Amino acid sequence: MIIGEIMDAVILCAGKGERLRPLTENRPKPMIPVAGKPILEHIIEKVENLVDNIYLVVKYKKEVIIEHFKNRPKIKFLEQGEIDGTGQAVLTAKDYVDGDFLVLNGDIIFEDDLEKFLKCKNAMALTEVKNPENFGVVVLDKDNNIIELQEKPENPKSNLINAGIYKFEDEIFEILEDIEPSERGEVELTDAIKELIKDRKIKGIKLDGYWNDIGRPWDILDANKHLLGKIKTSIKGKVEENVVIKGEVIIEEGATIKANSVIEGPAIIKKGAVVGPLAYIRPNTVLMENTFVGNSSEVKGSIIMKNTKIPHLSYVGDSIIGENCNFGCNTITANLRFDDKPVKVNIKGKRIGSVRKLGVIMGDNVKTGIQVSFMPGVKVGSNCWIGANCLIDKDVESNTFVYKKEEKIIKTLNTIGGLSNMGIGE
């Protein structure tokens, strides 16, 4: 195989990511950070050495993607028009790609390389999962031709699913132009693939290693944990006296770990972050740029986005906290049910089970007062204020002020007898 046989890659980045709200209120799903950089960055790293051009098809919050990648010479931006759908997104690239090309969903984390795709004319990546009924299920013949594609079937015919990576010849554009929009008004790429299946023109290629379709908040934490498991220690920031560092830890230049703090890897501390004194960073944690975890605060298995401050006496576990948040003293995230069952989370109006440990999912620009607690699996929208002494046991919509109003009784005590009458005793 000669590198360069495929000229281009098209990455689909136009979707809204509704199931990941509030994390996608201010950023498109591909820009959610995992292991210290956006999901999209991980995908681009997988393809940039195989192709001449990378076309990012953007729409929702497009400026966030454009700003981040604008100085990368191989990357070009195409805006999807009014019609939605993965098929329409691919069709957006028709006048730009030349010959065979790769197509990748912009919300997947995967481990395998893609060189084996370059030998095929039309191909779809496949992966095995335990819950195929939640995905597009693929059936192969003995020659690995795809002969059937089932959309979220009740009774799957296999545990192989569409992994969101494709190789196409340019004939796919002609097929897409003839596809009618689906019931939801979208031009679906899978409808075009079904046309290829009729003539057994598309191969199924099984991926090796880790794969995750980032669709729900706990998928982000799972991918974060997996990628952190591959890091190697690199300490370039300032580390003060009596700091304990265990395991694989990256501390970028410009970060500061103050005295008597403990960092247990795998963990990443990005530039401008400040930890401590006496802070405890536990495994599978990422502190993004210019974050602050202060005196006697503990963070475990969480992603803390840029410019967020967790100053003192707080605990954040198995959570995702957006940008520019500020926690008051003794803000606590609960992450485990008493009955040890999967934490329930509201996803697009439905209450579903997630994983055993899950804390809070918080948008950007949230402030908490002192003594605030969050129950497992709650979501807090962007631009919220949570007043002192509140227990948040239900989701909080964006732009909301939650506070607790209590009656305070003040009396003047004139005699010892007055104290006795109030039950204090003599």
C-alpha positions in Angstrom: 0.0 0.0 0.0 1.3 3.4 -1.0 0.5 6.3 1.4 -1.2 8.9 -0.7 -3.5 6.6 -2.7 -6.4 8.2 -0.7 -6.3 11.9 -1.4 -8.7 13.2 1.2 -10.6 12.7 4.4 -14.0 14.1 5.3 -14.9 14.4 9.0 -18.5 15.0 9.9 -18.7 17.7 12.6 -22.0 19.4 12.0 -24.3 17.8 14.6 -25.7 19.4 17.8 -25.0 16.6 20.3 -28.3 16.8 22.1 -27.7 13.8 24.3 -24.6 15.5 25.7 -26.3 18.7 26.8 -25.4 20.9 28.7 -21.8 20.1 27.6 -22.7 21.0 24.0 -24.6 24.2 24.8 -21.5 26.3 24.0 -19.4 23.9 21.9 -20.0 21.2 19.2 -19.7 17.6 20.4 -16.4 17.0 18.6 -14.8 19.8 20.7 -15.5 18.2 24.1 -12.1 17.5 25.6 -11.0 13.9 26.3 -7.6 13.2 27.7 -6.6 16.8 27.4 -7.7 17.6 23.9 -10.9 17.7 21.8 -12.4 14.5 20.5 -11.8 15.9 16.9 -8.1 16.3 17.6 -7.8 12.6 18.4 -9.5 11.8 15.1 -7.4 14.1 13.0 -4.2 12.6 14.5 -5.4 9.3 13.1 -5.8 10.4 9.5 -3.5 13.4 8.9 -0.5 11.2 7.8 -2.7 9.2 5.4 -4.3 12.0 3.4 -3.5 15.3 1.5 -6.5 17.2 2.7 -8.9 17.0 5.7 -12.3 18.5 5.2 -14.3 19.3 8.3 -18.0 19.6 7.6 -19.3 22.1 10.2 -22.5 23.8 11.1 -23.5 23.9 14.8 -21.2 26.2 16.7 -18.9 26.1 13.7 -16.7 29.0 15.0 -15.4 26.9 17.9 -14.0 24.3 15.4 -12.7 26.9 13.0 -10.9 28.9 15.6 -9.2 25.8 17.1 -8.0 24.4 13.7 -7.6 27.5 11.5 -3.8 27.3 11.4 -3.5 23.7 10.3 -2.5 23.6 6.6 -4.2 20.3 5.7 -7.5 21.3 7.3 -10.3 23.0 5.3 -13.8 23.8 6.4 -17.0 23.1 4.6 -20.3 24.4 6.0 -23.3 22.1 5.8 -26.5 23.8 4.4 -30.0 23.8 5.7 -30.6 20.1 5.1 -29.4 17.9 7.9 -28.1 14.4 7.9 -24.9 12.5 7.5 -25.5 11.9 3.9 -26.0 15.6 3.2 -22.8 16.3 5.2 -20.8 13.9 2.9 -22.5 15.5 -0.2 -21.2 18.9 0.9 -17.7 17.7 0.0 -18.6 16.6 -3.6 -16.9 19.5 -5.3 -13.8 19.3 -3.2 -12.6 15.7 -2.9 -10.9 13.9 -5.8 -11.2 10.2 -6.2 -11.5 7.8 -3.3 -11.8 9.3 0.2 -12.3 8.5 3.8 -15.3 9.6 5.8 -15.3 9.6 9.6 -17.9 10.6 12.2 -16.5 13.4 14.3 -17.5 11.9 17.6 -15.7 8.6 17.9 -12.6 7.6 19.8 -10.8 4.5 18.3 -7.5 2.8 18.7 -6.9 0.9 15.4 -5.1 2.5 12.5 -6.8 3.0 9.1 -4.2 1.8 6.6 -6.2 -1.4 5.9 -9.0 0.8 4.5 -6.8 2.1 1.8 -6.8 -1.2 -0.1 -10.6 -1.3 -0.5 -12.9 0.5 -3.0 -15.9 0.9 -0.6 -15.7 -0.1 3.0 -17.3 0.4 6.4 -15.5 -0.1 9.8 -17.2 -2.5 12.1 -16.8 -3.2 15.8 -18.3 -5.8 18.2 -20.4 -4.6 21.1 -22.5 -6.1 23.8 -25.6 -4.0 23.1 -25.9 -4.0 19.2 -29.6 -3.1 19.5 -28.6 0.4 20.2 -26.6 0.8 17.0 -26.7 0.1 13.3 -26.2 -3.7 13.1 -24.2 -5.2 10.1 -24.5 -8.7 8.6 -21.6 -10.1 6.5 -21.3 -12.9 4.0 -18.4 -15.3 4.0 -16.3 -12.8 1.9 -16.9 -9.9 4.4 -19.3 -8.2 2.0 -22.0 -6.3 3.9 -25.3 -7.9 2.9 -27.6 -6.2 5.5 -27.7 -3.1 7.6 -30.3 -3.1 10.5 -31.1 0.2 12.2 -31.3 -0.3 16.0 -33.1 -3.7 15.6 -35.0 -5.4 18.5 -33.5 -8.7 17.5 -30.0 -8.1 16.1 -28.7 -10.6 13.6 -25.1 -10.0 14.8 -23.1 -8.1 17.4 -21.2 -6.3 14.7 -22.1 -2.6 14.3 -21.3 0.4 12.1 -18.3 2.1 13.7 -18.7 5.4 11.8 -15.6 5.1 9.6 -15.9 4.6 5.8 -14.0 4.5 2.6 -15.8 5.5 -0.6 -15.3 5.8 -4.3 -16.7 9.0 -5.6 -19.7 7.2 -7.1 -21.2 7.7 -3.6 -22.0 11.3 -4.5 -24.3 10.2 -7.4 -26.1 7.8 -5.0 -26.5 10.5 -2.4 -28.0 13.0 -4.9 -30.8 10.5 -5.6 -31.6 9.8 -1.9 -34.9 11.2 -0.6 -34.8 12.8 2.9 -35.9 10.5 5.7 -39.0 10.9 7.9 -37.0 13.3 10.0 -36.1 15.4 7.0 -32.5 14.3 6.8 -30.4 12.8 4.0 -29.0 9.7 5.6 -25.7 8.2 4.7 -26.9 4.7 5.6 -29.6 5.0 2.9 -26.8 5.4 0.3 -24.9 2.5 1.9 -27.9 0.3 1.4 -27.7 1.0 -2.3 -24.1 -0.2 -2.3 -25.2 -3.3 -0.3 -27.6 -4.3 -3.1 -24.7 -5.0 -5.4 -22.4 -6.2 -2.7 -20.1 -3.3 -3.3 -19.1 -2.5 0.2 -16.8 -4.5 2.5 -16.9 -4.8 6.3 -13.6 -4.2 8.0 -13.4 -5.1 11.7 -11.5 -2.7 13.9 -9.1 -3.9 16.5 -8.8 -2.4 20.0 -10.8 0.2 21.8 -13.8 2.0 20.1 -16.3 4.4 21.6 -19.1 6.3 20.0 -19.3 9.4 22.3 -23.0 9.8 22.7 -23.6 10.1 26.4 -21.7 11.8 29.3 -20.4 8.6 30.7 -18.9 7.7 27.3 -16.7 10.7 27.6 -15.4 9.6 31.0 -14.9 6.0 29.7 -12.8 7.3 26.7 -10.9 9.7 29.0 -10.0 6.8 31.2 -8.9 4.6 28.3 -6.7 7.3 26.7 -5.1 8.3 30.1 -4.1 4.7 30.5 -1.6 5.2 27.7 0.2 8.3 28.8 3.8 8.5 30.0 5.0 10.7 32.8 6.2 14.2 31.7 6.8 16.8 34.4 7.6 20.2 33.0 5.7 22.4 35.4 6.6 23.8 38.8 6.4 21.2 41.7 6.9 22.6 45.2 8.1 20.8 48.3 6.6 17.6 49.8 4.5 16.9 46.7 3.8 13.2 46.1 3.4 12.0 42.5 2.4 8.4 41.8 1.8 6.6 38.5 1.9 8.2 35.1 1.3 12.0 35.3 1.7 14.8 32.8 2.3 18.2 34.3 2.7 20.7 31.5 5.0 23.7 31.5 3.2 26.6 33.1 1.3 24.4 35.6 2.0 24.6 39.4 1.7 21.9 42.0 1.8 23.6 45.4 3.3 22.1 48.6 2.0 18.9 50.2 -0.3 18.0 47.4 -0.8 14.4 46.1 -1.2 13.5 42.4 -2.1 9.9 41.6 -1.9 9.0 37.9 -2.9 8.6 35.3 -3.7 12.3 35.3 -3.0 15.3 33.1 -2.4 18.8 34.5 -2.5 21.4 31.7 -0.6 24.6 31.4 -1.7 27.4 33.7 -3.4 25.0 36.1 -2.7 25.4 39.9 -3.1 22.5 42.3 -2.9 22.9 46.1 -1.6 23.3 48.6 -2.8 20.1 50.2 -4.9 19.1 47.2 -5.5 15.5 46.2 -5.8 14.6 42.5 -6.8 11.0 42.0 -6.6 8.8 38.9 -8.2 9.4 35.6 -8.5 13.2 36.2 -7.7 15.9 33.6 -7.4 19.5 34.7 -7.5 21.7 31.6 -5.8 25.0 31.1 -5.9 27.7 33.8 -7.9 25.5 36.3 -7.5 25.7 40.0 -7.9 23.0 42.6 -7.2 24.5 46.0 -6.5 23.7 49.6 -7.9 20.3 50.8 -10.0 19.8 47.6 -10.1 16.4 46.0 -10.8 15.5 42.3 -11.2 12.0 41.1 -12.0 10.5 37.7 -13.2 13.8 36.3 -12.7 16.3 33.5 -12.4 19.9 34.7 -12.5 22.3 31.7 -10.7 25.6 31.2 -10.7 28.4 33.7 -12.7 26.5 36.3 -11.9 27.0 40.0 -12.5 24.5 42.8 -10.8 26.5 45.6 -11.1 24.7 48.9 -12.7 21.8 50.9 -14.6 20.4 47.9 -15.0 17.0 46.3 -15.5 16.3 42.6 -15.9 12.7 41.6 -16.6 11.0 38.2 -17.9 14.3 36.9 -17.5 16.6 33.9 -17.4 20.3 34.8 -17.6 23.0 32.1 -15.5 26.1 31.5 -15.4 29.2 33.8 -17.1 27.6 36.7 -16.4 28.6 40.3 -17.2 26.3 43.3 -17.9 27.8 46.8 -16.3 26.2 49.8 -17.4 22.6 50.5 -19.1 21.9 47.3 -19.6 18.2 47.1 -20.6 15.9 44.2 -22.1 12.5 45.1 -21.3 9.8 42.6 -22.7 6.5 44.0 -26.2 5.3 44.9 -26.8 3.6 48.3 -28.1 0.5 46.5 -25.1 0.4 44.2 -27.3 0.3 41.1 -26.4 2.3 37.9 -26.9 6.0 38.3 -30.0 7.3 36.5 -29.6 10.3 34.1 -32.1 12.3 32.0 -31.2 12.0 28.3 -33.5 13.8 25.9 -36.4 13.5 28.2 -35.9 9.9 29.2 -34.6 8.6 32.5 -32.0 5.9 31.8 -29.4 3.9 33.7 -25.8 4.9 33.1 -22.8 3.5 35.1 -22.2 2.6 38.7 -20.3 5.8 39.5 -21.3 9.1 38.0 -21.3 12.6 39.5 -22.5 15.9 38.1 -22.6 16.9 34.4 -22.2 20.7 34.4 -22.2 23.3 31.7 -20.2 26.5 31.5 -20.2 29.6 33.8 -21.8 28.0 36.8 -21.2 29.3 40.3 -22.0 27.6 43.6 -22.2 29.0 47.0 -20.8 27.4 50.2 -22.1 23.9 51.3 -23.7 22.9 48.0 -24.2 19.2 47.2 -25.1 17.5 44.0 -26.7 14.1 43.9 -25.4 11.4 41.4 -26.2 12.0 37.7 -27.7 15.4 37.9 -27.1 17.9 35.1 -26.7 21.6 35.6 -27.0 23.9 32.6 -24.8 26.8 31.7 -24.9 30.2 33.4 -26.5 29.0 36.6 -26.1 30.2 40.2 -26.6 27.6 42.9 -27.1 29.3 46.3 -25.5 28.3 49.6 -26.7 25.2 51.5 -28.6 23.7 48.5 -28.9 20.0 47.8 -29.4 19.6 44.0 -31.2 16.4 43.4 -32.9 17.3 40.0 -31.5 18.7 36.8 -31.2 22.5 36.6 -32.0 24.2 33.4 -29.6 26.8 31.9 -29.8 30.4 33.1 -31.3 29.5 36.5 -30.7 30.8 40.0 -31.4 28.2 42.6 -31.4 29.3 46.3 -32.8 28.2 49.6 -35.1 30.4 51.6 -35.1 29.7 55.3 -36.8 31.5 58.1 -34.2 32.8 60.6 -35.5 33.5 64.1 -33.5 36.0 66.3 -34.4 36.6 69.9 -32.9 38.7 72.7 -31.9 36.6 75.7 -32.3 38.6 79.0 -31.9 36.0 81.6 -30.5 32.5 82.3 -34.1 31.5 82.7 -34.7 32.5 79.1 -32.0 30.1 78.0 -33.6 27.3 80.0 -36.9 27.8 78.4 -35.3 27.3 75.0 -34.1 23.9 76.0 -30.4 24.9 76.4 -30.3 24.2 80.1 -28.7 26.0 83.0 
